[in-house]
Amino acid sequence: MTGPMDASPVAHDGVSMLHAARAADPDRFFCALFLPAPARAAAMVLIAFNHECVRAVATPASWAVAGPMAGLIRLQWWRDVVESGNAQRHDTARALLGLLARGQVRRDTIEAIITAREDELDGLPDRAHWQAAMLAGAGGMQVAMAMAAGVEDGPVLERVRLYGGVYGVGALVRYLPAVLAAGRCPLPDDMLAEANLTRDGLRTGQATPGQIAALRGALRQQGQDWLAQARAGGRLPRPALAASLPAALGLRDMKARAVPASPQPRGLGDRLAVMAAMVRGRI
């Protein structure tokens, strides 16, 4: 196994895990509050775990110097944790292993989230690879939450996965400059080529506002495609709907006419959109 990572500040109890989840991912944290009560604690663990995986792919140092290796090592640490069952005194890892031991989430879903981040670091050559990574990563997060809420029906879980993809795409539309500034490039090479860009060009800040707009347009189209597929099955059971609620935020992000140059806090309209989706029973 790889050596122990830095100790997580996340959790010695459920309250500290909750606070850490809110700080790490306020979108998913707010939506998770609508899950059935027994699933909320599991959702906080999943949010903290996902945050660790995202940290692994964010490389503020020059890509030419750091490359993907540091991130791949951190992700391998998490893979080793899942495979060995040894949390190595890491609070989030211990909580995640508890979910797996109790059967609240499936190991293959967690491993797929890790693989999605590894694929991002390795580079996504085309849309097919990118779509698979998005649905395994952002989609897999919402599937894991649905599982924790007791959802077992395969077709329903696949629709939850699509809604997770909608959120992931919307978040990229909203936060793309900030994501790129962190050293990430979660976009496929063919999408970049259509905007006359390369991964290295993005990481060195060479993208023009017009090229960023073109990338956002391609992301919006993919999000609308996944949204149509997810909606085609009609209403979701309420626990599955609750697990899919981040898509309500993703939809708002995709529809926004003006995207701020820097990330802005969520407003009242965003929170109301989530609550309205839960009340009316659809996204």
N, C-alpha and C positions, 0 to 999 in steps of 0.2 A: 504493500500500500504506500501511497504518498504520505509525507509527513503531515502532522496536524496543522491546520490553518490557524489564523489568528482567532482568538476566542470571540464568539459572537456576543454582542451586547444585548441580544434580543430578549432572552427569556430565562427567568428563574421561576416564573409563575405565569398563569394565564393573563393577568393584568399587564405585565410588562410586555408579553408577546403582542397583546392588543395594541399597546401604545407604539410598539415598533412597527407593526403592520400599517398603522395609520400614517406614520411618518414615511415609510418606504413606498407605499402605493396607495395614496388617498382615494383614487378612483375605485379600485377593487375593494378597499376597506369599506367605503360607504355602501357599495352595492352588496357586500357580504352581510351587512346588517339585516337584510331582508331574507336571508336564508333561515330555514327552521332553526330554532335555538340550539339543538344538539350539534348542528353542522358549523356554527359560527366559529367555535374554537379551532376546529380543523381548518377552516378557511384562513384564519390568522397565521397558522403554521405554514400553509401553502404559500401565502403571500410573502412571508419571510424567506422561505426557501427560494421562491422565484426571484426575489430581490438579490439573493446571493448569486444566482446564476446570471442575472443581468450585470451585476458588478464584475463578474468574470470576463464579460465581453467588452466592457467599457475600458478603453486604453487611452487615458489622457496623454501618456508619453508618445513620442513620435513612433508611428507604426514602423518606420524603417529601422528604428532601434529595437523596439520591444517585440514587434511581430505578434503572431498569435500565441506564442508558446506559454506566456504567463497565464493567459486565460484558459488555455487547454489544460494546464496543470491544475488550476483551481476546479475546473469542471470534472477532471478525472478524480479529484479528491471526493467530490460528491458522488460520483459513480461508485467509487470504492466503498463509501459509507453505505450506499444502498445494497451493494452486493455482499458486503461483509457483515452488516448489522452492527458495526462498531462506530459509535457516534464520536469517539475521541474527545469527550468532555465538551463538545460543541452543542450548545443548548438547542439551536434550531435543528441540527441533525438529530439530536435525541428525540425531539418532538416529532420530527418527520418519521423516524423509525417507529415511533409509537402508533402513528396513523397506519403505517403499513402492517404492523403486527396485529392491529385490531381489524384489519380488512376494510378500513374506511376509504382507502384509495388503493388502486392497483399499482404494482411495481412497474409494469410496462408503461403506464401513463407517466410516472415520474421519470423513468429513464428516457422517455421520448422528449420530455421537456429539456433534459440535459443535452440530448443529441441535437435538438434544434439549435441550441446555442453553440455547440461544437461546429455544426454546419455553417453557422453564420461566420465563425472565425475562419473556417477553411475557405469560405467563399462560395456563394450561391451562383452556379453557372447560368441558370435559366429559370424561367418562371415556374416550371414544374417543381424544381427543387425548392424554390422560394415558397411556393404555395404549401408544399408539404411541411416545411419548417415552421411557417406561420400557424398552420392548423395543429401541429404537434406542440408548439410552444404556447402562443397566446390561446389557441383553441384548447390545448391540453390542460391549461390552468383551469379553465371553466369546467371542463369535463371532470377534473379531479374534485372540484367543489360540488358538482352535481352528484358525483359518487358519494361524497361525504354526507350529502343530504338524502341519501338512500335511493337515488335514481339508478336503475339497473337496465332499463330497456335500451337495447342497442341503437335503434333508429332515433330515439329521443336524444341519446347521448351524442350522436353524430350531428344532430341539429344544434345542440349546445356548442359543439366544437365549431360549427360554422359561425355561430354568433360570437364566439370567442375570437375567431378570425376577423370578424367585422370590427370588434373593439381594437384588435391589434393594428389593423390598417388605419382606423380612425386616429389612433394615438400617433402613428407615424405621420399622418397628414398634419396633425396639430404640433408635434414636437420635432419634426424632421431636422431643422437646423441644430437644435440642442443635441439630438441623438448623434448627428454627424460630428459635432464639436467634441463629443465624448470619445471619439475615435471609433465609433461603430459604423458599420456599413451593412445594415440588414436588408439589402436590396439585391436583386439578381443582375448579373452582368448584362443580359439582353435588355432589361429595362433601362439600365444606365446607358447602354450604347444608343438606344433610341433618343436619349437626351444629349448625345455626344459627350458622354462622361465615362470615366473609369473609376474603379474603387479607389485607386491612389489619388486621382484627381479630387474626389470628394473629401478624402481625408486631409488633403493639403489645402482645402478651402478654395478650390478653383471653380466651384459651381456658381453660375450666375443666378440672379433672381428668376430669370426666365427658365433656366434648367430646373431649378427647384420647383417651380410651378408646374413644369411638365411631369416631373416625378409625382407630384401630388395628384395630378390628373389621372395618371395611371393607377395610383393607389385607390383613388375614389372609385374608379371603374371596377376594380377587383372587389372592393368592399360592397358595392351595389350587387355584383353577381352573387357573392356569398349570402348577402341579405335576402335576395330573392329565393335562393335555394332553401335557406333556413325557414323562411316564412311559408314555404309551399306546403308544409305539413300541417298547417293550422295552429291552433293554440297548444302551447306546451303545458304539461302538468305544473302546478305552482312551484314545487321545489326546483324543477328544471328551469322554469322561467326566472326564478330568483338567481340561479347560477348563471343565467345568460344576461343579466341586467347591464353589465358593462357595455354591451352592444348599444344600449340607448345613448350612452356617451359617445361611442364611436360614430354613431349615425349623426349626432349633432356636429361632431368634428368634421365629418365628410361633407356636410351640407353648408358649413360656414363659408360665407362669401369672402370674408377677409380673415386671413390667418395671421395672428400676431408674430412679429419677428422673434420675440422671446416668449418662453412659456408663461402663461398667466394662470393664476389660481382659478379653480372652478367657481362658477357663480351660482346664484340661486336658480337660474334657469336650468342649469345642468342637473341640480338636485331634484328639481321639480319634474324634469323629464324622466328620471329614474323612477320616482314615486308614481308618476302617471302611468308608466309602463306596467308597474306592478298592479295598480288599481284596475286598469282596463284589461289586464291579462294577456297583453301582447306587446311586442317591440315594433 
